[in-house]
């Protein structure tokens, strides 16, 4: 029986052995597959080099001949960071003496330009025989499949088919090419032809037809065949545009005091405070500690204001009538353009202002609306011109100039950017049952925002638009964002109110100080977006960038000066003030840019300015923690190496360290030169391994791939939260756990500091007595012993061989850990 059992076990082992090996191999295969997939993702998230054909190429003679296009290189300095794109331009100016409709005895004309399958139409005029359109149509040359350009003039009919008035045809081979900087092509009058191709007796149209590129000044406002499907008001939402930030000011209101404040209840003296309001911004002073008709505060209220000044400063003096009731006693409204502009730290003059107070009670009758001056307020108000109004984080700030233009310095360089194209964009919405993306790109640097035109229904849009900025500080950042235009009809994301919003596709930041001078960078940047489902690559953005230096001496000068204007350091704001002012500035910028045509919408401005960067995120907390760990990795590696030297892991290294140590002891004047020479050599060695590309979004550094789904869901939650109670309870408990660990670490740091303080505080009399006696003996010994001897003995003791060491902690460590702290006094 025992023998049969043993044979059974052996058989089972033999039978299962191949399967166990198979499981091990499968597990190994899955592990290798996951590692390969992770590596592939990392490669996909990296920056890629591109080699676009930048610069201008023009045909010989300016016309297209029968032998085809013959290209030649032509140097240019104005539009050389994009791939050249040819367009057929048709400028429709006006018409005259159009024939009337014999039935209606009038004409409602419009023009239709047809090139192959593409058609563009002007607006129609009612009952006008001499209409003026002044509209330009641009047809992409690479999509033209016709050799004829047809321009039709039609009569708009409400019910029946539009009537034909006449047409003009152009042969594509005869269309001239306009080469900038030539003057615009002069439009000419053309006689309209009937259906048989014969000239009409009446009716002429003024046109200009030429072949050009995206550098043509007619390009931004032209109708584009790339967006032929856009109708109605959507046409205005696809055009490229340059925006300028509104000029922002800090408005400082120093509320000093008030006199003769009369409350409604005159039986008790008032206890008042002042409330200031500029637009949607509301700030209050502290409640005057005493009840008096002549209160004093001497507090500053700081607001953000934008030119042109549309709002007024409204100050109200309010009385604390009861714990839950504040009554308005008096008020005043002041125009912002009347205040003095301050350009330095010197205070401006203060002024007394009469407060307005309306009468109360029915006995006053007709005097109800009569304005009385019953009290006055003492103010010192100014517009701060020496500050830079922050509307973005200082970590990736793009402009550091003060508000007042007279305080600006000369530019130190020119930044040229070619926004080439995007590749492999994801579907952002559904139109007619199929996925589509209507992409445009926004770039923000300094006071200037640019927006490319929208390329409709394309996952690989080509913009090829070039823009230029003046650079005043190299330690600044330019931000690019790609968005899906959801205001052309079809689907798209919506807000809680139901309004459509432009969906974000991705963002790229480039710090100018990481760019080499006068070098053209052509790279493809991954567009990465974090969603509640995890990290997702939305496509790639291809850019060409060149940073040209105007004054190297000025750049070197800037590196020794503060980043922000000096008023930020002479009279700094508190952290809470800066956060609040930045939020208000961002709101003002979003509102003003939202009024443009086409509007730069609020969700776009908020995404570009990182308005939610201060919101709590477990993922960001982990990323910042590991950034700190990596920051000290060099120190940790050095301490490990010194530990190995101390433990004689490599005797040769330890002996060499002994020799170097004794050389430095004998010649201490070599210590600092040796340190700086060592850092110089490290810098020269690392020059070989310097980055050849600008830095980009790092998924590993951001802890984006390793973030849990619940952490991402918490990061994108609204503020205040909109989640269920059980989810909030779980997240609160998790936050308490993390905060408890932080609390323990902070407590340990405080304990070590308090122990160091206890050395001389006599909290432990015996420990302090021992330390004081030791200090006296050490002072006498060090006074009579040469420093080189002391340093040599200390070094030899620290580097002694392990056989002369004890595994127990040292005496100083034991003594320090026995010192008292204040932890035992905490509840």
Secondary structure, 3 states (H helix, E strand, C coil): CHHHHHHHHHHHHHHHHHHHHHHHHHHHHHHHHHHHHHHHHHHHCCCEECCCCEEEEEEHHHECECCECCEEEECCCCCCCCECCEEEEEEEEEEECCCCCCCCCCCEEEEEEEECCEEEECCCCCCECCCEEEEEEEEEHHHCCCCEEEEEEEECCCCCCCEEEEEEEEEHHHCEECCCCCCCCCCEEEEEECCCCCEEEEEEEEEEEEEEECCCCCCCCCEEHHHCCCCHHHHHHCCCEEEECCCEEEEEEEEEEEECCCCCCCCCCCCEEEEEEECCEEEECCCCCCCCCCCEEEEEEEEEEECCCCCEEEEEEEEEEECCEEEEEEEEEEEHHHCEEECCCCCCCCEEEEEEEECCCHHHHHHHHCEEEEEEEEEEEEEECCCCCCCCCHHHCCCCCCCCHHHCCCCCEEEEEEEEEEECCCCCEEECCEEECCEEEEEEECCEEEECCCECCCCCCEEEEEEEEEECCCCCEEEEEEEECCCCCCCCCECCCCCECCEEEEEEEEEHHHCCECCEEEEEEEEEEEECCEEEEEEEEEEEEEEEECCHHHHHHHCCCCCCCCHHHHCCCCHHHHHHHHHHHHHHHHHHHCCCCCCCCHHHHHHHHCCCCCCCCHHHHHHHHHHHHHHCHHHHHHHHHHHHHHCCCCHHHHHHHHHHHHHHHHCCCHHHHHHHHHHHHHHHHHHCCCCCCCCCCCCCCCCCCCCCHHHHHHHCCCCCCCCCHHHHHHHHHHHHHHHHHHHHHHHHHHHHHHHHHCCCCCCCHHHHHHHHHHHHHHHHHHHHCCHHHHHHHHHHHHCCCHHHCCCCCCHHHHHHHCCCCHHHHCC
